[in-house]
């Protein structure tokens, strides 16, 4: 007679999942805003929308993941920062439209649930939510035996924010004469890792703990630098300044992301020598013999956000960003464009 089978014998341990929820509950609660109605563990997260604060509110949503940066986390055995990346990739995408992030949900999938690893991941998510000012109101932890390799997982996030309809930033008000202000990145953020890993670990044959001239930390530490969260500085700027357009410089670099907010009849002139290129990008370019054009459309190259602002307000915005301890650079301007002209030109 064959032995009895259970869900646990098939690879899914419900008790471990329950312990995981108990472990992360205190850190998740610390992200709660006053509008959060229920604790985690329910079938859905409840959030009381603060309708009285708005005249004509528009909800803004985004979903994203961390991509193959997770491969570096697996290699390094370091899992406490990828959750910050997850939050950043989601909230940075909605703040560019002027939206304040309200709440976030996460999705963590793995072959076998490790309480130690998974708890560290959620620590990062909670830290990112605190930094962004949004509540972590729920999520899903999926244990999927034989679906993922041992020790590997995937991570995704979903966020919702709000902005007054008349304050939505969509780039439509961008005009010739606007100045382009770039806000510095913390490194690669969460894009371009498929190419970066091939260059560093295959072409250059480096290891996760290798030291490279020009870097102040080991390769693995550099690659796992968390993505910068720009929510609070941008919301601070919007209290006192006019911003005509904002581009989050993610996959596709400046080349593909800035044109997404530039209206017809305009183009961006970018002056490449106006901001410092972080050492990791120089190392990648030289190590992989990567053409400059490819660098500019794959990596952020040191600029995480680009703001299109009125000329008269540019210096004030620069001063505010310095007060907020953000590295900011005037990297270009908006000019008139002819029909079918490339929306972005580098000089």
C-alpha positions in Angstrom: 0.0 0.0 0.0 1.4 3.4 -1.0 2.0 5.9 1.8 -0.5 8.8 2.3 0.3 12.0 0.6 -0.2 15.5 1.9 0.3 19.0 0.6 3.4 19.2 2.7 4.8 16.1 1.2 4.2 17.7 -2.2 6.4 20.6 -1.2 4.0 23.2 0.2 4.2 23.8 3.9 1.1 25.8 5.0 2.4 26.1 8.6 5.6 27.7 7.5 3.5 30.2 5.5 1.4 31.0 8.6 4.6 31.5 10.6 5.9 33.9 7.9 2.8 36.1 8.2 3.3 36.2 12.0 6.9 37.2 11.6 6.3 40.0 9.2 3.2 41.4 10.8 5.0 43.9 13.1 7.2 45.3 10.3 4.2 45.7 8.0 2.2 47.5 10.6 4.9 50.1 10.9 4.1 51.2 7.3 0.4 51.7 8.0 -1.1 55.1 7.3 -4.2 56.3 9.2 -6.3 55.2 6.2 -5.5 51.5 6.6 -8.6 49.7 8.0 -7.5 46.1 8.5 -4.4 44.1 9.6 -2.6 41.8 7.2 -3.8 38.3 6.8 -7.3 39.0 5.4 -8.5 38.2 1.9 -8.1 41.8 0.8 -6.4 44.9 2.1 -8.8 47.7 3.2 -7.9 51.3 2.7 -10.3 54.2 3.5 -9.8 56.6 0.7 -9.4 60.2 2.0 -12.0 61.7 -0.4 -12.5 64.9 1.6 -8.9 65.9 0.8 -9.6 66.1 -2.9 -12.0 67.9 -5.2 -11.5 65.8 -8.3 -9.2 62.9 -7.4 -7.6 60.6 -10.0 -6.2 57.2 -9.0 -2.8 56.3 -10.5 -1.6 52.7 -10.4 1.6 50.9 -11.4 3.0 47.4 -11.2 6.6 46.3 -11.6 9.3 43.9 -10.4 13.0 43.8 -9.7 14.1 41.8 -12.8 17.4 39.9 -13.0 18.9 42.0 -10.2 17.5 39.2 -8.1 20.1 36.9 -9.7 22.8 39.1 -8.0 20.9 38.8 -4.7 21.0 35.0 -5.0 24.7 35.0 -5.8 25.5 37.3 -2.8 23.1 35.7 -0.4 21.8 39.2 0.4 18.1 39.7 0.4 17.4 42.8 2.5 17.5 45.4 -0.2 15.6 44.0 -3.2 12.4 44.9 -1.4 13.4 48.5 -1.5 14.0 48.2 -5.2 10.5 46.7 -5.7 8.9 49.7 -3.9 11.0 52.2 -5.8 10.2 50.8 -9.2 6.5 51.1 -8.5 6.2 54.4 -6.6 8.7 56.2 -8.9 6.5 55.4 -11.8 3.4 57.1 -10.3 5.0 60.1 -8.7 6.1 61.3 -12.2 2.5 62.0 -12.8 2.3 64.0 -9.5 0.6 61.2 -7.6 1.2 60.5 -3.9 1.5 56.7 -3.3 -1.2 55.5 -0.9 -0.6 51.8 -0.6 1.3 48.9 -2.1 0.9 45.1 -2.3 3.6 42.6 -3.0 3.9 39.2 -4.6 6.6 36.8 -3.5 6.9 33.4 -5.3 9.4 30.7 -4.5 10.0 27.0 -4.8 10.4 26.5 -1.0 9.6 29.1 1.5 12.6 30.1 3.7 11.5 32.1 6.7 14.9 33.8 7.0 15.2 34.9 3.4 11.5 35.8 3.0 11.5 37.9 6.2 14.5 39.8 5.0 12.8 40.5 1.7 9.8 41.9 3.4 12.0 44.0 5.7 13.2 45.7 2.5 9.7 46.2 1.2 8.6 47.7 4.5 11.6 50.0 4.6 10.9 51.2 1.0 7.2 51.8 1.9 8.2 53.9 4.9 10.5 55.9 2.7 7.8 56.4 0.1 5.1 57.2 2.6 2.8 54.4 1.4 1.3 51.6 3.4 2.0 47.9 2.7 -1.5 46.6 3.1 -1.2 43.0 1.8 0.3 40.7 -0.6 0.7 37.1 -1.7 3.4 34.5 -0.8 3.3 31.6 -3.2 5.2 28.4 -2.5 5.6 26.6 -5.9 7.6 23.5 -5.6 9.6 22.5 -8.8 8.7 25.8 -10.4 11.7 27.8 -9.2 15.3 26.6 -8.7 16.3 26.0 -5.1 17.1 29.3 -3.3 15.5 31.4 -6.0 12.3 33.5 -6.0 10.5 36.2 -7.9 9.2 39.5 -6.6 6.5 41.9 -8.0 4.7 44.9 -6.6 1.5 46.8 -7.2 0.9 50.4 -6.0 -2.0 52.9 -6.1 -1.7 56.6 -5.6 -3.8 59.7 -6.0 -3.5 63.2 -7.6 -6.0 66.0 -8.2 -7.1 65.9 -11.9 -5.9 69.5 -12.5 -2.5 68.7 -11.1 -1.8 65.6 -13.2 1.6 65.8 -14.8 1.6 64.3 -18.3 4.1 66.4 -20.2 1.4 68.2 -22.2 2.4 71.6 -20.8 6.1 71.1 -21.8 7.2 74.0 -24.1 10.3 75.3 -25.8 12.6 77.0 -23.2 11.9 74.5 -20.4 15.0 73.4 -18.6 15.8 69.8 -18.0 17.0 68.9 -14.5 18.4 65.5 -13.8 18.3 64.0 -10.3 21.1 61.6 -9.6 20.7 57.9 -9.3 22.3 55.6 -6.7 23.7 53.2 -9.3 22.2 50.8 -11.8 18.8 50.9 -9.9 16.9 47.9 -11.3 17.5 48.0 -15.0 20.1 46.6 -17.4 21.2 43.7 -15.2 21.1 41.1 -17.9 23.8 43.0 -19.8 25.6 44.0 -16.6 25.8 40.5 -15.4 27.2 39.2 -18.7 29.8 41.9 -18.8 31.0 41.6 -15.2 30.6 37.9 -14.5 31.2 36.4 -18.0 33.3 38.8 -20.0 35.4 40.2 -17.1 35.2 37.0 -15.1 34.6 38.8 -11.8 33.2 37.3 -8.7 30.5 38.7 -6.4 33.2 39.8 -3.9 35.7 41.1 -6.4 37.2 44.5 -6.0 37.6 46.7 -9.1 39.6 49.9 -9.4 37.2 52.9 -9.2 34.6 51.2 -7.0 34.5 51.8 -3.2 32.8 48.5 -2.6 32.8 45.0 -3.9 31.0 44.3 -7.2 28.1 42.5 -5.5 27.5 45.4 -3.1 27.6 47.9 -5.9 25.1 46.0 -8.0 22.8 45.6 -5.0 22.7 49.3 -4.1 19.0 50.0 -3.7 17.1 52.0 -6.3 16.6 55.6 -5.2 13.1 56.5 -4.1 12.2 60.0 -5.4 8.7 60.4 -3.9 9.3 62.8 -1.1 11.6 65.2 -2.9 9.3 65.4 -5.9 6.2 65.9 -3.8 8.1 68.6 -1.9 8.9 70.4 -5.2 5.3 70.2 -6.3 4.2 72.2 -3.2 6.0 75.3 -4.3 7.1 74.9 -8.0 5.6 74.1 -11.4 6.9 71.0 -13.1 5.7 70.5 -16.7 6.9 66.9 -17.1 8.8 64.1 -15.3 10.5 61.0 -16.7 11.6 58.1 -14.6 14.8 56.8 -16.2 14.4 53.0 -16.1 14.8 50.4 -18.8 15.5 52.2 -22.0 17.6 54.8 -20.3 17.3 58.5 -21.2 16.9 57.7 -24.9 13.6 55.8 -24.6 12.1 57.3 -21.4 12.4 61.1 -21.8 10.6 61.1 -25.2 7.6 59.5 -23.5 6.7 62.9 -21.9 7.7 65.2 -24.7 4.8 66.6 -26.8 4.8 67.0 -30.5 6.6 70.0 -31.8 9.3 69.8 -29.1 12.5 67.9 -28.6 15.1 67.6 -25.8 18.6 68.8 -26.2 20.8 66.8 -23.7 24.3 67.9 -22.9 26.2 64.8 -21.9 29.0 66.5 -20.0 26.7 68.2 -17.4 26.5 65.3 -14.9 29.1 62.9 -13.5 28.9 59.3 -14.9 29.1 56.9 -11.9 32.2 54.6 -11.9 30.1 51.4 -12.4 28.9 52.7 -15.8 32.4 53.4 -16.9 33.5 49.9 -15.8 30.6 48.3 -17.7 31.2 50.3 -20.9 34.9 49.5 -21.0 34.5 45.9 -19.8 31.9 45.1 -22.4 33.1 47.4 -25.1 29.6 48.8 -25.1 28.9 51.7 -27.6 27.8 55.0 -26.0 24.5 54.8 -27.8 23.8 51.5 -26.2 24.8 52.8 -22.8 22.3 55.6 -23.1 19.4 53.4 -24.0 20.2 50.6 -21.5 21.3 52.2 -18.3 20.4 55.4 -16.4 24.1 56.4 -16.4 23.7 58.4 -13.2 20.4 60.1 -13.7 17.3 58.6 -12.1 14.7 61.2 -12.9 14.5 64.1 -15.3 12.3 67.1 -14.7 11.1 69.6 -17.4 10.6 72.9 -15.6 10.0 76.6 -16.5 13.3 78.5 -17.0 12.4 81.1 -14.3 11.9 78.3 -11.7 14.9 76.2 -12.6 17.3 77.7 -10.0 14.8 77.6 -7.3 14.1 73.9 -8.0 17.9 73.2 -8.0 18.3 75.0 -4.6 15.4 73.0 -3.1 16.8 69.7 -4.3 20.2 70.6 -2.8 18.4 71.3 0.5 16.8 67.9 0.2 20.3 66.4 -0.3 19.5 65.3 -3.8 22.3 65.5 -6.4 20.8 67.6 -9.2 22.1 68.8 -12.5 20.9 71.0 -15.3 21.4 68.6 -18.2 19.6 70.2 -21.1 16.6 72.1 -22.4 13.5 71.8 -24.5 13.5 73.4 -28.0 11.2 73.5 -30.9 11.3 70.5 -33.3 10.5 70.0 -36.9 8.1 67.4 -38.2 9.5 63.8 -37.8 12.6 65.1 -36.0 14.1 62.9 -33.3 12.5 63.9 -29.9 15.9 63.7 -28.2 19.4 64.8 -29.3 22.7 64.5 -27.4 25.5 67.0 -27.6 
